[in-house]
Amino acid sequence: MSAPTALKNTTLRAEGFSCPSCVAKIENKLHGLDGVESAEVKFSSGRILVTHDPQQVSVRNLVDAVAEVGYTAKPSAY
């Protein structure tokens, strides 16, 4: 039996959203991905905080999911 994978915390910087319904769209899309434990969009700062299993969902998958609902995101150092 293999050891469980450690969850990773990833911060993305998002652009292009301007309202609470945009936030909900992004959060719902990310929550729907296998391997995402939590996703929270910080409206005021434009940050998306995601806790995920990197063996199931990569940072690229997260960025692509945000793009699928019409917004731009990129990994952030903070």
Residue, then its C-alpha position, 0 to 999 in steps of 0.5 A: m500500500s502506497a503512502p497517501t499523496a501530500l496535498k499541495n497549496t497553490t495560489l493563482r493570480a486571476e484577471g478578468f472577473s468583476c463580480p461575485s457571480c464570476v467568483a462563484k463560477i471559478e470556484n464551482k469549476l475548480h471544485g468540480l476537478d478530481g483532486v481539488e480539496s478546496a478552492e477559494v477566490k479572494f475577490s478583492s485581491g484577485r487571488i485563487l487559493v487551491t488545495h489539491d492533490p498534485q498527482q490528480v490535478s496539476v497547476r496547469n489543469l487549474v489554470d486551464a479550468v479557470a480559462e474554460v469559464g472565461y478568465t485568465a489565471k497564472p501561478s503566483a509566488y504569494 
